[in-house]
Amino acid sequence: MAHGRHPRVVLAVPVTDRPRANSFHLTLDAVVGPLPRPHWSLCPVRPTATVWPRGRVIFLRRDARVARYTSATRDFTDSELAAVAAAGQLYLDVSRKPALDDFARDLIQLAPSPVCQGCPASSACAGLFDPRTEDVFTRDDARVRALLASLRGVVIDLGCGEGPYADALAPAVAAGAVTYVGLDPDPFRVAGLRHRWPAAQLHVADAEAPPPGLPQPDHVLILRSWNHLRNPVRVVETFAGLLRPGGTLTVVDNVAFGVVRARRQAAAAEGSLAAFEHIRNDGLSDAHRRVLSAAPHLTLVDAWDVGPATSNQWLLRYRRAPW
């Protein structure tokens, strides 16, 4: 088949002044050709390897065929797209749903194909990828759940939402070992969580304007809500100052990711009612800089970064000195 150049859609700077996407589509562009045996010399991408820009184009190997997927997003710069691909944060949508609501079920991570090993064009190629078999989302989130299950004392959860980690904390709450206080600005989410978890103390409140009279926390959680905060530095300044000596601040969130979809899937997703909620797409290093600028007295005690063998979720944990 003939190969045309992919039109470049260049965004000079990232979106930072309004809610933005935390993912982008790579939609099916063309089936490039067969790959009957897994060797680079037979790869149908090789003749035009230098044509396709990294990040905006990837090639996917499935069922002994290679297909090209492209992105024309204006929500991400070319450098952001290339960084997502380099970090291994590309996923195949297997859900057939307009909006993703269960990453472990809906997405399969893509990994650089071993076919590329030894290929003289690999350094210039947009990249050939294969689906992975491991569920990286469940594996990585299990570490977060184990950490939460170990907490004791007063726990304040900022942006608690519908309580995605309630099951990890509920046994300690039921035993009286944890007093759980959740804050979220969405009254419908708070009402739903209150109905499911009456033992929780819940407030309809923004983390940047917390209600008066909150108990002094032993632990503060910002779980997958960091990138929703308009002013995370102010939030950290407020709650790090409230922490008991020896208390911890735990921040968990996700970097941006690419979703590989058929055209019909992409059209359905674009037409869904899902709204942009992220203000930024901070990674671990971005968030760490903000935390230290707000609370230099906190000590980093744990960090799990994102890489090609992980999900798109990172974690930072800090401790206040015990005096």
C-alpha positions as CSV (number, residue, x, y, z in Angstrom):
1,M,0.0,0.0,0.0
2,A,1.1,3.6,-0.4
3,H,2.4,5.5,2.6
4,G,1.6,9.2,3.0
5,R,3.2,11.6,5.5
6,H,1.2,12.0,8.7
7,P,0.1,15.7,9.0
8,R,1.9,17.4,11.9
9,V,-0.3,19.1,14.4
10,V,2.1,21.1,16.6
11,L,1.2,22.6,20.0
12,A,4.0,24.8,21.2
13,V,3.3,24.8,24.9
14,P,1.3,22.5,27.3
15,V,-2.2,23.4,28.4
16,T,-1.9,24.8,31.9
17,D,-4.6,27.4,32.3
18,R,-7.7,25.3,32.2
19,P,-8.9,21.7,32.8
20,R,-7.1,19.4,30.4
21,A,-7.1,15.9,29.1
22,N,-5.1,13.2,31.0
23,S,-5.0,10.9,27.9
24,F,-5.0,11.1,24.2
25,H,-6.2,8.8,21.3
26,L,-4.1,7.0,18.8
27,T,-6.6,5.9,16.3
28,L,-6.3,3.3,13.5
29,D,-4.8,4.8,10.4
30,A,-4.0,1.9,8.3
31,V,-2.9,-1.8,8.2
32,V,0.7,-1.5,7.1
33,G,1.3,-5.1,6.2
34,P,1.9,-8.6,7.4
35,L,4.7,-9.7,9.7
36,P,4.8,-13.5,9.2
37,R,7.8,-14.1,11.4
38,P,9.1,-12.0,14.3
39,H,12.2,-10.6,12.7
40,W,13.1,-7.0,11.9
41,S,14.1,-7.8,8.4
42,L,10.5,-8.7,7.6
43,C,8.9,-5.7,9.3
44,P,6.7,-3.7,6.9
45,V,7.5,-0.5,8.9
46,R,11.1,-0.4,7.9
47,P,10.9,1.2,4.5
48,T,9.2,4.4,5.9
49,A,10.6,4.2,9.5
50,T,11.9,7.8,9.4
51,V,8.7,9.4,8.1
52,W,6.6,9.0,11.3
53,P,7.0,11.3,14.3
54,R,7.5,9.6,17.6
55,G,4.6,10.0,20.0
56,R,2.1,11.0,17.3
57,V,2.5,7.7,15.6
58,I,3.0,4.1,16.8
59,F,2.8,0.7,15.1
60,L,1.0,-2.2,16.8
61,R,1.7,-5.9,16.1
62,R,-1.3,-8.2,16.4
63,D,-2.2,-11.5,14.7
64,A,0.9,-11.4,12.5
65,R,-0.1,-8.0,11.1
66,V,1.2,-4.5,11.7
67,A,-1.2,-1.5,11.9
68,R,-0.4,2.2,12.2
69,Y,-2.1,4.4,14.8
70,T,-1.9,8.2,14.8
71,S,-2.8,11.0,17.0
72,A,-3.9,14.5,16.0
73,T,-4.4,15.8,19.6
74,R,-4.1,19.4,20.3
75,D,-4.1,18.9,24.1
76,F,-0.4,17.7,24.2
77,T,2.8,19.0,22.7
78,D,4.9,16.8,20.5
79,S,7.5,16.5,23.3
80,E,4.7,15.5,25.8
81,L,3.6,12.8,23.4
82,A,7.1,11.5,22.9
83,A,7.6,11.4,26.6
84,V,4.5,9.3,27.1
85,A,5.7,6.8,24.6
86,A,9.2,6.7,26.1
87,A,7.7,6.1,29.5
88,G,5.8,3.1,28.2
89,Q,2.4,4.6,28.9
90,L,0.6,3.4,25.9
91,Y,-2.5,1.2,26.3
92,L,-4.8,-0.7,24.0
93,D,-8.5,-0.1,24.8
94,V,-10.3,-3.5,25.0
95,S,-13.4,-2.2,26.7
96,R,-15.7,-1.0,23.9
97,K,-16.9,1.6,26.3
98,P,-17.1,5.4,25.6
99,A,-15.5,6.2,29.0
100,L,-12.9,4.2,30.8
101,D,-13.8,3.4,34.4
102,D,-11.8,0.4,35.2
103,F,-8.2,0.5,33.9
104,A,-7.4,-3.0,34.9
105,R,-10.2,-4.4,32.8
106,D,-10.4,-1.8,30.1
107,L,-6.7,-1.4,29.1
108,I,-3.8,-3.6,28.1
109,Q,-0.4,-2.0,28.3
110,L,1.8,-2.0,25.2
111,A,5.5,-2.8,25.3
112,P,8.2,-2.2,22.7
113,S,8.3,-5.2,20.5
114,P,11.4,-7.6,20.6
115,V,11.1,-7.6,16.8
116,C,12.9,-4.2,16.9
117,Q,16.0,-5.6,18.5
118,G,18.9,-5.4,16.1
119,C,16.9,-3.4,13.5
120,P,19.2,-0.6,12.0
121,A,16.2,1.7,11.7
122,S,15.0,1.4,15.3
123,S,16.6,4.6,16.6
124,A,14.7,6.7,14.0
125,C,11.4,4.6,14.0
126,A,8.3,5.7,15.8
127,G,8.2,2.2,17.3
128,L,6.6,-1.2,17.0
129,F,4.6,-2.3,20.1
130,D,3.1,-5.6,21.3
131,P,0.4,-6.1,23.9
132,R,1.6,-7.2,27.3
133,T,-0.1,-10.0,29.3
134,E,0.4,-8.6,32.8
135,D,-2.2,-6.5,34.6
136,V,0.1,-3.7,35.8
137,F,-2.8,-1.6,37.2
138,T,-3.9,-4.2,39.8
139,R,-0.3,-5.1,40.6
140,D,0.8,-1.5,41.3
141,D,-2.4,-0.5,43.1
142,A,-2.0,-3.5,45.5
143,R,1.1,-1.7,47.0
144,V,-1.0,1.4,47.7
145,R,-3.7,-0.7,49.3
146,A,-1.2,-2.5,51.5
147,L,0.2,0.8,52.6
148,L,-3.2,2.2,53.5
149,A,-4.2,-0.9,55.4
150,S,-1.2,-0.3,57.7
151,L,-2.3,3.2,58.8
152,R,-3.5,4.0,62.3
153,G,-4.9,7.1,63.9
154,V,-6.7,10.0,62.2
155,V,-6.6,9.8,58.4
156,I,-7.7,12.8,56.3
157,D,-8.3,12.0,52.7
158,L,-8.4,15.0,50.3
159,G,-10.5,14.5,47.3
160,C,-12.0,11.2,48.6
161,G,-14.5,11.0,45.7
162,E,-16.4,7.8,45.7
163,G,-14.0,6.1,48.0
164,P,-11.9,3.9,45.6
165,Y,-9.7,2.9,48.5
166,A,-12.4,2.5,51.2
167,D,-12.1,-1.2,51.3
168,A,-8.4,-0.9,52.2
169,L,-9.2,1.4,55.2
170,A,-12.6,0.1,56.3
171,P,-11.4,-2.8,58.5
172,A,-9.2,-0.5,60.6
173,V,-12.1,2.1,60.8
174,A,-14.5,-0.6,61.9
175,A,-12.0,-1.8,64.6
176,G,-11.6,1.8,65.9
177,A,-8.0,1.9,64.9
178,V,-8.5,4.6,62.3
179,T,-10.7,7.7,62.3
180,Y,-11.4,8.4,58.6
181,V,-12.2,12.0,57.5
182,G,-12.9,12.5,53.8
183,L,-13.1,15.8,51.9
184,D,-14.5,16.2,48.4
185,P,-16.2,19.2,46.6
186,D,-18.7,17.0,44.8
187,P,-21.9,16.6,47.0
188,F,-23.2,13.6,44.9
189,R,-20.0,11.6,45.4
190,V,-19.9,12.4,49.1
191,A,-23.6,11.4,49.4
192,G,-22.9,8.1,47.7
193,L,-19.9,7.3,49.9
194,R,-21.8,8.3,53.0
195,H,-24.5,5.8,52.1
196,R,-22.0,3.0,51.6
197,W,-19.7,3.9,54.5
198,P,-21.6,5.5,57.4
199,A,-18.6,5.1,59.7
200,A,-16.7,7.7,57.7
201,Q,-16.7,11.3,58.6
202,L,-17.3,13.1,55.3
203,H,-17.4,16.8,54.3
204,V,-18.4,18.5,51.1
205,A,-15.4,20.8,50.9
206,D,-12.6,21.8,48.7
207,A,-9.1,20.8,50.0
208,E,-8.0,24.4,49.3
209,A,-10.7,25.7,51.6
210,P,-11.1,23.0,54.3
211,P,-13.8,23.3,56.9
212,P,-13.0,24.4,60.4
213,G,-12.7,22.0,63.2
214,L,-10.9,19.1,61.5
215,P,-9.1,16.8,63.8
216,Q,-5.3,16.9,63.8
217,P,-4.3,14.2,61.3
218,D,-1.7,11.4,61.8
219,H,-1.9,10.8,58.0
220,V,-2.9,13.0,55.1
221,L,-3.8,11.3,51.8
222,I,-4.1,12.8,48.3
223,L,-5.0,9.8,46.3
224,R,-5.5,10.3,42.6
225,S,-6.7,13.8,43.2
226,W,-3.4,15.7,43.1
227,N,-3.7,16.7,39.5
228,H,-7.3,17.9,40.2
229,L,-6.1,20.5,42.6
230,R,-5.9,24.1,41.3
231,N,-3.3,25.1,43.9
232,P,-1.6,22.0,45.3
233,V,1.2,24.0,47.0
234,R,-1.4,25.8,49.1
235,V,-3.0,22.5,50.0
236,V,0.3,21.0,51.1
237,E,1.2,24.1,53.1
238,T,-2.2,23.8,55.0
239,F,-2.2,20.1,55.7
240,A,1.5,19.5,56.2
241,G,1.3,22.2,58.9
242,L,-1.6,20.3,60.6
243,L,0.2,16.9,60.7
244,R,1.1,15.4,64.1
245,P,4.8,14.9,64.7
246,G,5.8,11.7,63.0
247,G,2.8,11.9,60.7
248,T,2.8,11.2,57.0
249,L,1.6,12.7,53.7
250,T,1.0,10.3,50.9
251,V,0.4,11.5,47.3
252,V,-0.7,9.1,44.5
253,D,-1.6,10.1,41.0
254,N,-1.2,9.2,37.4
255,V,0.8,10.6,34.5
256,A,-0.8,11.1,31.1
257,F,-1.2,8.1,28.8
258,G,-2.1,7.2,25.3
259,V,-5.0,5.0,24.4
260,V,-4.9,3.0,21.2
261,R,-8.4,2.7,19.7
262,A,-10.3,1.8,16.6
263,R,-11.9,4.8,14.9
264,R,-15.4,3.8,16.2
265,Q,-14.1,3.6,19.8
266,A,-12.4,7.0,19.5
267,A,-15.5,8.6,18.1
268,A,-17.6,7.1,20.9
269,A,-15.2,8.4,23.5
270,E,-15.1,11.9,22.0
271,G,-18.9,11.9,22.1
272,S,-19.2,10.8,25.8
273,L,-20.2,13.1,28.6
274,A,-16.9,12.7,30.4
275,A,-15.5,16.1,31.4
276,F,-11.9,17.1,31.7
277,E,-11.0,17.2,35.4
278,H,-7.2,17.4,35.5
279,I,-5.6,20.8,35.9
280,R,-2.2,19.4,35.2
281,N,-0.5,16.0,34.5
282,D,2.3,16.1,37.1
283,G,4.6,13.2,37.2
284,L,6.5,12.2,40.4
285,S,9.4,14.8,40.0
286,D,6.9,17.6,39.3
287,A,4.9,16.8,42.4
288,H,7.9,16.3,44.5
289,R,9.2,19.8,43.7
290,R,5.8,21.3,44.6
291,V,5.6,19.4,47.9
292,L,9.1,20.5,48.9
293,S,8.5,24.1,48.0
294,A,5.4,24.1,50.2
295,A,6.7,21.9,53.1
296,P,10.6,21.7,53.2
297,H,10.4,20.3,56.7
298,L,8.9,17.0,55.4
299,T,11.2,14.1,54.6
300,L,10.7,11.9,51.6
301,V,10.5,8.3,52.8
302,D,9.1,6.4,49.8
303,A,8.8,7.0,46.1
304,W,7.4,4.8,43.3
305,D,8.0,6.3,39.9
306,V,6.5,5.4,36.5
307,G,8.4,3.5,33.9
308,P,8.0,1.1,30.9
309,A,7.3,-1.9,33.2
310,T,4.8,-0.1,35.5
311,S,1.3,1.4,35.2
312,N,0.9,5.1,34.9
313,Q,0.6,5.5,38.7
314,W,3.3,7.1,40.9
315,L,3.5,7.5,44.7
316,L,5.3,9.9,47.0
317,R,5.3,9.5,50.8
318,Y,6.7,12.0,53.3
319,R,7.1,12.1,57.1
320,R,7.1,14.9,59.5
321,A,9.9,14.8,62.1
322,P,8.7,13.1,65.4
323,W,9.4,16.2,67.5
